[in-house]
Structures are given as structure tokens and as C-alpha cells.
Amino acid sequence: MIRKKEYLHHNDENISFHLKRSLVNRYKTMFVDKLTKKDLKELQYYLKNQFDEDRHINQEFKNKFEVKLRQYFHEEVLKREITSIEALIQRLGPRDLKK
């Protein structure tokens, strides 16, 4: 019998897996297939450092993140779907990429 805490942890992993798979499928041809490991690492670094310890925006990293994403997405797509793209970048690993 699964304890409640174990069930919740397992359920979170399951949701995360399905979210990642859904996002990869959605952005596969326009982003995931073109993304390099170097660019992924850079994007994840910028995303992680967009906020300082006090949760204030670090404009330098935010701008670098957006400039790098513009290499892959049109401005309209970024405005509409930035939250989904950020969620995907957080969950991607080098093994998910072709390059």
C-alpha cells in the first residue's frame, strides 16, 4: 500500500513527465530539434538567474534569455507562449536534444 506522501511524490513526477512530453511534442520542430546542448545550458543558466535572492528581476539575465530565445522564436510567439517555453527549458536535458 502506498503512503500518502509517496503517492503525492509519484503523482508529481507523473504530472511533470506528461507536461514535459506534451511541451516537447508541441515545440519539437520549431525548437527542440534545432536547440543545441550549449544553447540549452545557456538558456537554463539565464532562466535560473533571472531573479536575485530577494526575487527582484535581474534585467541583464532576463534580456540575455530573451535575446537567445529570439534565435528560435518570433516575437509574437514569445509574447504568447513564454510561460510554456520557460517550463520546457526547465525540464529539458541534453539527452532530449538531437544536436
C-alpha positions in Angstrom: 0.0 0.0 0.0 1.4 3.4 -1.0 1.6 6.1 1.7 0.0 9.4 1.0 3.4 11.2 0.8 4.8 8.6 -1.5 1.7 8.8 -3.7 1.9 12.6 -3.9 5.5 12.4 -4.9 4.8 9.8 -7.5 1.9 11.8 -8.8 4.1 15.0 -9.1 6.7 13.0 -11.1 3.9 11.6 -13.4 2.5 15.1 -14.0 6.0 16.5 -14.7 6.7 13.7 -17.1 3.4 14.3 -19.0 3.9 18.0 -19.1 7.4 17.7 -20.5 6.3 15.2 -23.1 3.4 17.5 -24.1 5.7 20.5 -24.4 8.4 18.6 -26.3 5.7 17.4 -28.8 4.4 21.0 -29.1 7.7 22.7 -29.8 9.6 19.8 -31.4 10.1 21.0 -34.9 10.4 24.7 -34.2 12.6 24.5 -31.1 13.7 21.2 -29.6 15.1 19.7 -32.9 17.1 22.9 -33.5 18.3 23.5 -30.0 22.0 22.7 -29.2 23.2 21.4 -25.9 25.3 24.6 -25.5 22.3 26.8 -26.1 20.1 24.8 -23.7 22.7 25.1 -21.0 23.0 28.8 -21.6 19.2 29.3 -21.6 18.8 27.3 -18.4 21.5 29.4 -16.7 19.8 32.7 -17.8 16.4 31.4 -16.7 17.7 30.3 -13.3 19.4 33.7 -12.7 16.6 36.0 -13.9 15.7 36.7 -10.2 18.0 37.5 -7.4 17.8 36.3 -3.8 15.1 38.9 -3.0 13.0 37.8 -6.0 13.8 41.0 -7.9 14.3 40.8 -11.6 17.9 40.8 -12.8 17.4 42.7 -16.1 20.7 41.6 -17.5 19.9 37.9 -17.4 16.3 38.5 -18.5 17.5 40.3 -21.6 20.1 37.7 -22.4 17.4 35.0 -22.1 15.1 36.8 -24.4 17.8 37.6 -27.0 18.8 33.9 -27.1 15.2 32.8 -27.5 14.7 35.2 -30.4 17.2 33.0 -32.3 14.5 30.3 -32.2 11.1 32.1 -32.0 9.4 35.1 -33.5 8.5 37.9 -31.1 4.7 37.1 -31.3 5.3 33.5 -30.3 7.5 34.6 -27.4 4.9 37.1 -26.1 2.1 34.5 -26.3 3.9 31.4 -25.1 6.8 32.4 -22.9 5.5 30.5 -19.9 5.3 27.2 -21.8 8.7 27.8 -23.3 10.2 28.5 -19.9 8.6 25.4 -18.5 10.0 23.3 -21.3 13.5 24.7 -20.9 13.5 23.9 -17.2 12.6 20.3 -17.9 14.8 19.6 -20.9 18.1 17.7 -20.6 20.9 17.1 -23.1 19.6 13.7 -23.9 16.3 15.2 -25.2 18.2 17.1 -28.0 19.2 16.0 -31.4 22.3 18.2 -31.6 
